[in-house]
Amino acid sequence: MKTLHISNESLSNFKGAKYLAISHALRQAIKQGQVKENEQLPSARELAQQLSTNRHTIMAAYNELIAQGWIISKQRRGYFVATNLPINSSLPPAQQNRVSESGFQWQFTKNVPRHSDQVAANYRYNFAGGTPDISLFPFHEFKSYVSDAFSRPQLAELNYGNIAGFSPLIEQVSQYLRRARSLTDREIVITNGSQEALYMLSQLLLSPNNSVATEAMGYAPAWRSFQSSGTTVISIPQDENGMIPSELEKAIANQLALGQPIAVIYLTPLHQYPTTVTLPPSRRHAIYQVASRHNIAIIEDDYDHEYHYSCQPLAPMASDDPNGLVIYLSTFSKVMFPGARIGFMAMDKQLATAVTNYKSLLNHKVSVPMQDAIARWMQAGAFERYLRKATKTYHQRRDFMIKQLEHYQSLGIVSAFTIPDGGMAMWVQINQSAKALTERALNNDIYIQQESQFLIDKNQTSDRFIRLGFAGLGEQDIELGLQRLFDQKNV
Ligand SMILES: Cc1ncc(COP(=O)(O)O)c(C=O)c1O
């Protein structure tokens, strides 16, 4: 195994937490070429021995480098230098522990991965997979509920307190979940979108001593939340039906042997993110059984439940949860718009109390007037009316997209795609490099995403899949956008 030259002096000169000093030194070692792209790094145990430190400190340093894109973790094999190394300038200057413009030297104890400023909505043709068509939202109608919320305010609720949420909204959400998603007997906490829920769960349930299992392709904002608590995100192979339960079992045994047991499984069972496939009942059952046997919690992220077209959506895993281990998350980001920042969690009482306590540290509570307006909107039945309208429109757009893709398939440009039962995007196999096509598309004012952006282990890419959202564009834009995307003369 490779021995890296890292001097203890350079570590002790570094101002900041030890794991950051180690990750900084490792980054230097990679930049100096001590280890090359794709080359294996020492195991956490070996490096801990070499540097006379704790294995968990090394794992935290490795996780830091994973989050920054310098290294990757391969299941059962260890840590490797990534193939596409971030250039030095990709590190935000603020994270380099340099003196800032103001002259002050910030001592960061955490490096948060850079957030992409690439705003999909700024592109002429925005095929982002999870984007609702915000222009369909009934702003005028909703305004009357906002106005009501201010005309007849519930004064007590406008103060601090009631951290878990505005009670009329909790009541509306509970009723809706009971009726539309077969979810009963759960404590509801209203959150600032699913992202806050993911972050709170990572802080409450995860640490450098455990790990999270997720589908091999998934939702990067969720992994980043998990990694912020120092945990390791383990990629579980998936196929055309979603996560493979036998692979999950193997990973559980492997992580136990490594002393980093899996504490949480993060799943998007209804419309797998990003492929949109529905996890079949047999797999749901198998995963649930494995989780129960090993005392592992499941986070079920049901982010676009309503948008299901071919049949009734499968009831959430949380609706059949005899052991109470499923934490259910959902959001108003798709049924309203992401800027509403309203989501909710449904879970057992003990966890709900812990989450509520944690939330009091973050932001006390979610904006009460917004919660109040949504509660009134739901109570009047206008929410479900809008939902029916949006679902019908997205269904038509999905069918239109299918026709378009069939056309490109007949031309040999698209090789294959599966018609999703629901969701807001199609997962499309093409006959050329997905990365190259995406790069050209972005330069040509078209926003699309490609396979490797969704992979935890970027090296596993087949470089043949792109994700095409259909919900956020009208039919004409779908047609013209695809023409521009696939017309080689233009791209
Ligand atoms: C898998 C997944 N979960 C959750 C969300 C919504 O997150 P939030 O409620 O924080 O806006 C999205 C939005 O794109 C998503 O794709």
PDBQT file of the ligand as one rigid body, heavy atoms in Angstrom, charges set to zero:
ROOT
HETATM    1  C1  LIG A 501     -35.104  13.828  -4.650  1.00  0.00    +0.000 C 
HETATM    2  C2  LIG A 501     -35.598  15.175  -4.221  1.00  0.00    +0.000 A 
HETATM    3  N1  LIG A 501     -35.938  15.375  -2.960  1.00  0.00    +0.000 NA
HETATM    4  C3  LIG A 501     -36.394  16.574  -2.540  1.00  0.00    +0.000 A 
HETATM    5  C4  LIG A 501     -36.533  17.620  -3.408  1.00  0.00    +0.000 A 
HETATM    6  C5  LIG A 501     -37.129  18.922  -2.939  1.00  0.00    +0.000 C 
HETATM    7  O1  LIG A 501     -36.357  19.562  -2.047  1.00  0.00    +0.000 OA
HETATM    8  P1  LIG A 501     -36.880  20.852  -1.265  1.00  0.00    +0.000 P 
HETATM    9  O2  LIG A 501     -38.162  20.479  -0.586  1.00  0.00    +0.000 OA
HETATM   10  O3  LIG A 501     -35.787  21.121  -0.309  1.00  0.00    +0.000 OA
HETATM   11  O4  LIG A 501     -37.075  21.944  -2.251  1.00  0.00    +0.000 OA
HETATM   12  C6  LIG A 501     -36.167  17.472  -4.719  1.00  0.00    +0.000 A 
HETATM   13  C7  LIG A 501     -36.240  18.624  -5.642  1.00  0.00    +0.000 C 
HETATM   14  O5  LIG A 501     -35.675  18.665  -6.696  1.00  0.00    +0.000 OA
HETATM   15  C8  LIG A 501     -35.709  16.214  -5.153  1.00  0.00    +0.000 A 
HETATM   16  O6  LIG A 501     -35.388  16.018  -6.424  1.00  0.00    +0.000 OA
ENDROOT
TORSDOF 0
